[in-house]
Amino acid sequence: MKCSLFFQIGILALATVIVAPIVTAAPVQITGPMVITAPGTYILGQDISVSQGTPIRIQSSNVVFDGDGHTINGTDTSGSFGILVSGNNGPLTGVTVKNVHVNNFYDGLYFRGVNGGRIESVTATGNVRAGISLRSTSDTVITGCTVSENGEGFYIWSECSRNRIESCTMKDNLEMGLWLASTGRTSNGIIYDSTDNVVIGNTAIGNGRMGLYVDFSDGNTLKNNQVISNDQFGIFLDYSSRTRIESNTVSGGSEQAIYLYDADSTQLIGNTVSGAADYGIWISSSSGNAIRSNTITRNGKGGLVLNGEEGIPANNNTVSSNTIRDNGRLGIYLCRSSGNTITNNHFSNPTNTGFGTSCGSNSWNVERQAGTSITGGSMLGGNYWGHPAGTGFSETSPDADRDGICDRPYTFSGNSDLYPLSNVGGRGSPAPTSATTIPTTVTGIPTIPLPPEVTPSRNTTMTPTVTPIPGEKGGSISALPGAANPPRDLNADGLYEDVNGNGRVDFSDVVLLFNNLDLVSTSYPPSVFDFNQNHRIDYSDVTALYQSL
């Protein structure tokens, strides 16, 4: 069959379209301030310094800006941004900014009205308001960034939802490592317009007020973060409900490690909370929360607080399967708090319970039922009531039938645990930990009088027994878990400040020491890592090493 000439020409044209290669525009080299108004890839070819204004403006979607490791410097001018990503005609999409240093602007990097963007390997230092700031920006990923010595590390505020901040470092910022907020209070009431953000796998250390601060923002997830030695609070939720705080390590600070205010329906699950000068976890005027499977130890004043205010109680919380032990005074304190279910927890503190005013009934046990308890017994019921000296109710009361439940109820301050756990499972009564110095009490916490014989001394010290170092041979010591080389003493002062043995002292040494603190405190002589010279290894040594950087 013959085809018409027009048909043959059409087929040839179509074939030409199919086989013709797709030509991608070559990357554009940038050597000075620029306004980017077209899609494409733009690569910074040299450092840029400006005395005022915003040197890089991105006003187009589908832009990749690659700093190629270069630095953009400003002079702290009000209203200036190192890089401003903002469209003139509605939101931008598909914008990536990566591999660049932005220093000494009002904001180092500002995404305003951007959806589906990406911020990768950006370092922002010395910026007045924030290192990296987002507004009206959603579904954007921030990964591998470092924000330090700014007003705020990350400032994510107003109409910012479903963003993901992961694998970033926030350190030494004046206020917060991260401030996540909605529009908040307005003349028309409170507006919650930043929700469902994920903050995962980050490190927040040494920030001036808080590590992670969530303000008027609901439904967020904070997971697998290390929040260490921030000046006041580690994690602070303020008027922010339905948050999931999971598997974080939170330590240090002059106030509480984790603080919730008016933050209902929050889940605190599997966190390790220690070394705060005050209480480990403080739940204020918040109800319907689940506090489950956390380890809350060695906090200066106590472990956990459920505290309501006049008219705003802290009710109907579930506290289960937590280890709350070796805290300075109290295990758990309740005030204006009722209807809570507190079961299957391991308490071992100088005083395990304390009560303020207006506390109604709370449940300290469930009905006896089969199940593995927190102490390894085969029955679930109430809580384990220990004492650092091994003289607690659960440690001294009989369990004749060996079912993991003591033979009689435990009554305290008008409350009863009908089925207190025994240590029949073998995990109820580990050896007490070494004495620690109790930090100075701060204001704002109810004073709970204790008998003089159990009031901890702020000046208590002890000389630990020097034990052999694993792998010690000829003065060298074995590498800590997570390090390829043994620790090294670089300046011959007897302290092994190069914890990971890589020949220098930097932030990774601080993190490695923190992650292995329990190991080194029990298996190494204090002289090895006793950076604060108090004759033992504890969280203050992590802080002292960090401050020496």
Buried (B, 14 or more C-beta within 10 A) or exposed (E): EEEEEEEEEEEEEEEEEEEEEEEEEEEBEBEEEBEBEEEBBBBBBEEBEBEEEBBBBBBBBEBBBBBBEBBBBBEEBEEBBBBBBBBEEEBBEBBBBBBBBBBBBBBBBBBBBBBBBBBBBBBBBBBBBBBBBBBBBBBBBBBBBBBBBBBBBBBBBBBBBBBBBBBBBBBBBEBBBBBBBBBBEEEEEEBBBBBBBBBBBBBBBBBBBBBBBBBBBBBBBBBBBBBBBBBBBBBBBBBBBBBBBBBBBBBBBBBBBBBBBBBBBBBBBBBBBBBBBBBBBBBBBBBBBBBBBBBBBBBBBBBBBBBBEEEBBBBBBBBBBBBBBBBBBBBBBBBBBBBBBBBBBBBBBBBBBBBBEEBEEBBBBBEBEEEEBBBBBBBBBBBBBBBBEBEBBBBEBEBEEEBBBBEEBBEBEEBBBBBBBBBBBEBBBBEBBBBBBBBEBBEEBEEBEBEEEEBBEEEEEEEBEEEEBEEEEEEBBBBBEEBEBBBBBBEEEEBBBBBBBBEEBEBBBBBBBBBBBEEBBEBBBBEBBBBBEBEBBBBBBBBBBBEEE
